[in-house]
Amino acid sequence: MTVSRLQDLIDLARVPSGDKRRELLRELTDQFFGTSQPNPVESELYGSVLAQLSTEMEQAVRQELSARFSVAANAPRVLARTLAMDVEEVAAPVLRACDALQDSDLLDIVRVKGQGHLRAVSGRAHVAESVSTVIVERGDDETLGVLVRNDGAQLSRAAHETVTDRAHANPDLQDALVNRADLPPDLLNELYFVVEARLRQKILERNGAMPVDQLEAALAAGRNRLRAADGSLPDDYETAGAYVRELRAAGGLTPEVLARFLRSGGRTEFLIALSELSGIDFHTAKQIVESAQIDALAVVCKSAGMERALFLTYAVVLLNKDGNAMAKAQAYGLMYAELSQDAAQRTLRFWKMRREVAAAA
């Protein structure tokens, strides 16, 4: 198509008739996708005219235009921007797939548009870190789920932290994060205490397969993020702590003693002793016990090399209020046997960070 022919079409664009405008729009579009590809000058003119005409067409026509140009290798950028700023139904195809849109265009869109536009951008084959950062700041949980599940989306450390914080109250985000390959391992392990059993198992598996150098780097990053827990201490904490320390100094702090604490109702002594033997902080031990997270207790016990019988003793006592405690304990016993000590020890290193950070403060 020649520039002179394109100019004839531009002149036709001044005709106010709706029918003629629709005819012109189809002709321009067909010419663009014809066998003769427009040169840069023609493409720029195409884009300008099509963008102008599209704003005056009904939504169905604009949607058709968006669908066609979303997959065009040489779609005019000005047209792509115009369609991307349209209502969600028109914008979505170009936002998801059009290569003509640059990161600066996408930033203009995600800074001002609604969740539908943000979700469409989140699903692009590649989402730059700068664009993802704005989406994380403005997106709702559904939008973040689309972004996190997209392997082509680049997220900064700060963005990962924000989504991890949001995920504590959203199981759907938890699933997306645990299955995200580039989630920093310390953040992955931070989710252990809030995710369901199948995701905990996946965290253990990923810990077991993690190279040592990556593990050390993750621990360092986690220490920078983590602060000591603010939870309140029980009234008998000081007395119980003094007793446990005396036992340890005398060589009498053993796994068997922990079972005695549980049976006699010495919950605080048990928690302090568990934290002393495992190296985790008191608040982490308290979280495990008070919420009866027996699988987490298994990680602690297996890491310390405790016999399965001792672990089952702890589990039965902690589940004592449940009429089905023995059946559940048997299931946990099977899980304990299958858990490797290496994976348990790697996982426990993340849990120990809280105590390390508190000691260094």
SVG drawing of the C-alpha trace seen along z (x, -y; Angstrom):
<svg xmlns="http://www.w3.org/2000/svg" viewBox="-24 -15 52 61">
<polyline fill="none" stroke="black" stroke-width="0.4" points="0.0,0.0 1.4,-3.4 1.5,-6.5 -0.8,-8.3 -3.4,-5.5 -3.2,-5.7 -3.7,-9.5 -6.9,-8.8 -8.1,-6.7 -7.2,-9.4 -9.3,-11.8 -12.2,-9.4 -11.8,-9.3 -13.2,-12.9 -16.5,-11.5 -19.0,-11.6 -21.0,-8.6 -20.8,-5.7 -21.2,-3.1 -18.4,-4.7 -16.1,-4.8 -16.7,-1.1 -16.0,-0.3 -12.8,-2.4 -11.7,-0.7 -12.0,2.7 -10.3,1.6 -7.3,0.2 -7.1,3.3 -7.2,5.6 -4.6,3.6 -2.3,3.8 -2.6,7.6 -2.2,7.9 0.7,9.5 2.6,6.3 3.9,5.3 3.8,1.5 7.1,-0.3 7.8,-2.3 6.3,-5.5 3.1,-3.7 2.9,-1.8 3.0,-5.1 0.2,-6.5 -1.8,-3.3 -1.5,-3.5 -2.5,-7.1 -5.6,-6.7 -6.7,-3.4 -6.3,-4.8 -8.4,-7.8 -11.1,-5.8 -11.2,-3.1 -12.2,-5.7 -15.3,-6.4 -16.4,-2.8 -18.7,-0.7 -17.1,1.6 -17.6,4.8 -15.6,3.3 -12.8,2.2 -12.6,5.7 -12.2,7.2 -9.5,4.7 -7.7,5.5 -7.9,9.3 -6.3,8.9 -3.5,6.6 -2.7,8.3 -0.8,11.0 0.5,8.8 4.3,8.8 4.5,5.2 1.4,3.7 1.7,-0.1 2.5,-1.2 0.2,-4.2 -2.7,-1.9 -1.7,0.6 -1.5,-2.1 -4.9,-3.4 -6.5,0.1 -4.6,0.9 -6.1,-2.2 -9.7,-1.2 -12.2,0.7 -11.0,4.1 -12.8,6.1 -11.0,4.2 -7.7,3.8 -7.1,7.4 -5.9,9.0 -3.2,6.4 -2.2,6.2 -1.7,9.9 0.1,10.4 1.0,7.3 4.8,6.9 4.4,3.3 3.7,2.2 6.9,1.2 7.6,1.3 6.9,-2.4 3.5,-1.9 2.7,0.9 3.8,-1.2 1.5,-4.0 -1.4,-1.5 -0.8,0.4 -0.4,-2.9 -3.9,-4.1 -6.1,-1.3 -8.2,1.2 -7.6,4.9 -8.8,6.3 -6.0,4.4 -3.5,5.3 -4.4,9.0 -4.0,8.9 -0.6,7.4 0.3,9.9 -0.3,12.7 2.2,11.4 4.9,13.8 7.4,11.4 6.7,8.8 9.6,6.6 10.5,6.2 9.6,2.5 6.1,3.3 5.7,6.2 6.6,3.8 3.7,1.5 1.3,4.5 2.3,5.8 1.7,2.3 -1.8,1.9 -3.0,5.4 -5.6,7.3 -5.0,10.9 -6.5,12.3 -4.2,10.1 -1.1,11.1 -2.1,14.8 -1.9,14.3 1.4,12.5 3.1,15.0 2.0,18.0 3.5,16.4 7.1,17.8 7.8,14.9 7.1,12.3 10.2,10.9 9.7,10.0 12.2,8.1 13.1,9.3 10.9,6.6 8.0,7.6 8.4,11.2 8.4,10.1 5.2,8.1 3.4,11.0 4.6,13.4 3.2,11.1 -0.1,10.9 -0.1,14.7 -0.3,15.4 -4.0,14.8 -4.7,16.2 -4.3,19.9 -4.5,19.3 -1.5,17.0 0.3,19.5 -0.1,22.2 1.1,19.8 4.2,18.8 5.2,22.3 5.1,23.4 7.0,20.4 10.6,21.5 12.4,18.2 10.7,17.5 13.7,16.8 14.1,19.9 13.9,18.0 10.5,16.6 9.5,20.1 10.3,21.4 8.6,18.5 5.3,19.9 5.8,23.3 3.7,22.5 0.7,21.2 0.4,23.5 -1.5,26.8 0.2,30.2 0.8,30.9 2.6,27.5 4.7,28.2 5.8,31.4 6.8,29.5 8.8,27.0 10.7,29.9 11.4,31.4 12.8,28.1 14.9,27.7 16.4,31.1 17.3,30.5 18.8,27.0 22.5,26.6 24.6,25.7 25.7,22.3 22.1,21.4 21.1,22.4 23.7,20.2 22.7,17.2 19.1,17.7 19.9,17.8 21.8,14.6 18.9,12.9 16.5,14.2 18.5,12.8 18.4,9.4 14.6,9.5 13.8,11.3 13.3,9.6 12.9,11.2 9.3,12.2 7.3,9.7 5.1,12.3 4.4,12.1 6.0,14.6 4.1,16.8 4.1,15.8 6.3,18.8 8.8,18.2 11.6,17.0 11.1,19.8 10.8,22.5 13.8,21.2 16.0,21.3 15.0,24.9 15.7,25.9 19.1,24.2 20.0,26.0 19.1,29.3 21.1,28.6 24.2,27.6 23.9,30.9 23.6,32.9 20.1,33.8 18.3,32.1 17.3,35.1 14.5,35.9 13.0,38.2 12.8,35.3 10.7,33.3 8.2,36.2 8.0,35.9 7.4,32.2 4.4,32.8 2.9,35.6 3.1,33.5 1.6,30.4 4.9,28.5 4.1,26.8 6.4,23.8 9.3,26.1 8.6,28.3 8.7,25.3 11.9,23.9 13.6,27.3 12.5,27.9 13.9,24.6 17.1,25.3 17.6,28.7 16.7,27.7 18.1,24.2 14.8,22.6 13.4,19.6 10.7,19.9 8.0,18.3 8.5,20.6 8.3,23.6 5.2,22.1 3.6,21.7 4.3,25.3 2.9,26.7 -0.1,24.4 -1.4,24.9 -0.6,28.7 1.5,28.6 2.8,32.1 4.4,32.2 6.5,29.2 7.3,30.9 8.5,33.9 10.9,31.6 12.4,30.4 12.6,33.9 14.1,35.5 16.7,32.8 17.8,33.5 18.0,37.3 15.3,38.3 13.8,41.7 10.4,42.1 9.0,43.5 9.8,40.2 8.3,38.1 5.1,40.2 5.0,39.7 5.1,35.9 2.4,36.2 0.0,38.3 0.2,36.0 -0.2,32.9 -3.2,34.4 -4.7,35.7 -7.8,33.5 -8.6,35.2 -10.5,38.5 -8.7,39.8 -5.2,39.0 -3.7,42.5 -4.8,42.8 -3.4,39.4 -0.2,40.2 0.3,43.3 -0.1,41.3 2.5,38.8 4.7,41.7 4.7,42.9 5.5,39.3 8.3,39.2 9.9,42.4 9.8,41.0 11.2,37.6 15.0,37.4 17.2,35.9 19.0,33.8 15.8,32.1 14.7,31.6 18.0,30.0 18.0,27.7 14.4,26.6 15.3,26.1 18.1,23.7 15.5,21.3 13.5,21.6 16.7,21.0 17.2,17.6 14.8,15.9 16.8,17.0 20.1,16.0 18.8,12.5 17.4,12.0 20.8,13.0 22.6,10.6 20.3,7.7"/>
</svg>
